[in-house]
Amino acid sequence: MSVKNEFTKHAEDYNNNNIIQQIIAKALVRETNSKPKTILELGCGSGQVYKNINWDIDKYYAVDFSESMCKLHPKNEKIEINCFDFDSEEFFEFLKNKYFDLIFSSSAMQWSKDLSKLVENLKLSCDGINAVLFTSNTFKTIQKITNKKSPILTKEKIKEAFLNSFDCEFEVYNYNLEFEDKKVMFDYIKNSGVSGGNSLSFKNAKKLYKEYKLNYLEFEVIFVKTISKS
């Protein structure tokens, strides 16, 4: 299953299964020093970032590739919602002749097929980017047990992609999310969208259920704040 289909399939359950995403979206907005008036958000989902903005804005452009997610996002006269894949030429055309005080992205840009190209295109349309991305160390023990590589970029690759276009500040954080039992834990993996559609075979799922001894899931995220353009 593709990343897009994964998010579309679980859109209605997303708000109940995205605890970590909600935490980092709140932190992303809280750590913003300025109060930008014109904002673009990549991977807007059901509105976690927008719901944390507590200042007046002029225009909010919300972009997500899942129509189901876009339907869940808050709507008003200042919000323009566009169902774009942010790697697509359609999105790059949308960027032309637009300029944003700030671009936000929370737990979305790690799914880019070419993060360097995406950041390079965004550089032409903004004063700066504040983003948080999951890294390949998310679910690291699961990867070790199943011997299955993460579909997400390493923090080194993420840093490289941003540094090609901006001077940046980076902060890496690790979170553990505890569960009462394994069934609830593995249901969370399936419904949260963090796996990106990288589903396990029956054999690997059985092995994981037997050998995974932790009562929590591991997440690693990197906060990116651009300082200036290279």
N, C-alpha and C positions, 0 to 999 in steps of 0.2 A: 504493500500500500504506500502511495506517495505521501509526502509531508502534507500537501494540500488536502488530500482525501482524508488523512488522519484528523486534521483539525475540523474539517467539514462534518465528518461522521460524529465527532464528540462535542460539537459546538454547544448543544443544549446542556451538556453536563459540565462544560468547561469551568463555569464559575464555582462549581463545587469541588473541583479537582486541581485547581491551580494555586494552591496556597503559597508556594515559593514564588510564583510569578507575581502574585499580589504584593508580597513583601518587597520584592526588588523594584516593582513599579513605584511603590510608595517612596522607597529610598531614592530612586532616580530623580523624582520630582523634588523631593525634600532637599537634595544636595545641589539643586540648580541655583546658582548665585543671582542670576538676572531674572527678570519677569518678562519674558518675550511676548510680544503681541501677536506675531504671526508665526504659527507653528505647523510643522509637518511631522506626523508620526508614522513610522513604518511598522507594520504588524500591529495594528491598533486593537485587534481582537475585540473583546466585548467592552473595552473602555477602561481598563485598569489605570492607565496613565492619565487619561482625561479626567477621571473622577477624583484624582488627587490634586488637580490644579485649582488653586484658591485665589487667583488674581484675575483681573479683567483681561480678556483677549479680544483681538479684532477678528481673527480668522484661524480656524483649526482644520487642517487638511488631514484626514484620517485614511490611511491606506492599509488594506489587507487583501490577501489573495483568496480568502474564503468568503463566499457570499453569505454563508450561514453566520459567520462571525460578524460581518458588516451589519447584518440585520439586528444584531444584539447591541451594537454600539449606541450610546446616547445620541440623540438628534436634537438640533435646534438651528436657528437661523445663522449662527456663526460657524457651524460645522459642515464641512463638505466631505462626504465619504466616497471613496473611490475603490472599487474592487480591482486592484492591480497586483500582478506578480512584480515585486520590486526589482527583479532581474530582467524584466522584459523591456523590449524597445518601446512598447506602449507607455511604460512608466517613464522611461528616459525622455520621451516626447512630452509627457505631462510636465516634466521638470523645466522644460525650456521656457524662458521668459518669466519664470517665477523666482522669487527670492524670499527666503524664510529667515526670521530672526534666530530660530533654533530648530534643529531636527532632533526629535526624541525617537528612541526605539528601545523597547524593553522585551527581552527574551524572544527576539525575532531574527535579527540579522545573522545569527549563526547558521541559519538555513540557506543563506545566499550561495548560489552556485559559483559565484566569482566575487568574493567580498572586496577585493582590491578594485575591481572595475566599478562596483556599486559605490564605494566610498569616493572614488575619483569623480564620478558623475555628480554625487551629492555636493562635493566641494564647490562646484560652480554655482550652487543655488542656495548657499546658506552662510551665515556668520559662524556657525559652529554646530557640532553634534554632541549630544549627551546620550550615551547608549549603554545598555547592559546586555551581555550575551552569555549564554551557557557555554561552557568549554567541554572538551572531550573527557575531562575527569569526572563529569557527571555520570553516576552509576558505574564508577570505576571497578568496584568489586564484582558487579554483575558481568562486566566485560571480561574480567579475569577468569571467572568461573566458566563462562560460555565460550571463551576464546573468540569473541566477536568484537570487531573494531567499532568504535563509536562513529556514528554518522556526522558528529559535530567536530568542528575545527579545534585544534589545540590552542591554548592561550598564546603560544608563540606565533602561530599563523595569524591569529586575530590581531595581535599587536603589529605584526609586519604589514598587514593590509591597511591599517589606519595610518601607520607611520609613513607609508608611501605618499600620502597626501596631506597629512597634518602633523604638527607637533602635538603630543598628547600626554595626559596624565592617566595612569592605569592603576586600578586597585583590584585585587583578587580576593574573593571571599568564598569560604566553604560553609555549607549548611547541611545539617542532618535533620531529616524529617522522620519522626518516630511513628510506629504503627502498633496497634494492639495485636494483630495477627498477620500471618503471611498472605492470606486471601485478600484482605483489605489492601495490603501493600501492593500486591501484584495487580489488583484492579486499578489502583492509582496509576501505576506505570502505563497501563493500557489506555486510561481515560484522560491523562493529563496533557498529552501532546508532546512531552519532552523526548519520547522515544523516536519521534519523527517518522513513524511508520516502519521502523526497523524491527519487525516482529521476529520472535523466536520460533524455531521449529518445535514440534512436540517433544522431541528428544532433549533439546536444550532447555525447554521450559521445565520438563520433569527433573532434569539434573539441577537446575537452578533452585527449584522448590526444595529439593532435598539438601543441597549443600550451602545455601545462603543462610548463614547463622546470625546475621545482624538483625536487629529489630528496627532498623532505620534505613532510609535511602540517602545516598550521598549526592550532593549537588555542588558544583563549582561554577561560579560566575565571575565575569570580569567586567568592571565598570570602566567605561571609556569616556573621558572628557577631553575634547579637542581644545588646544590652547591657541594655536595659530596655524596658518596654512603654510606648507612647505614651498 
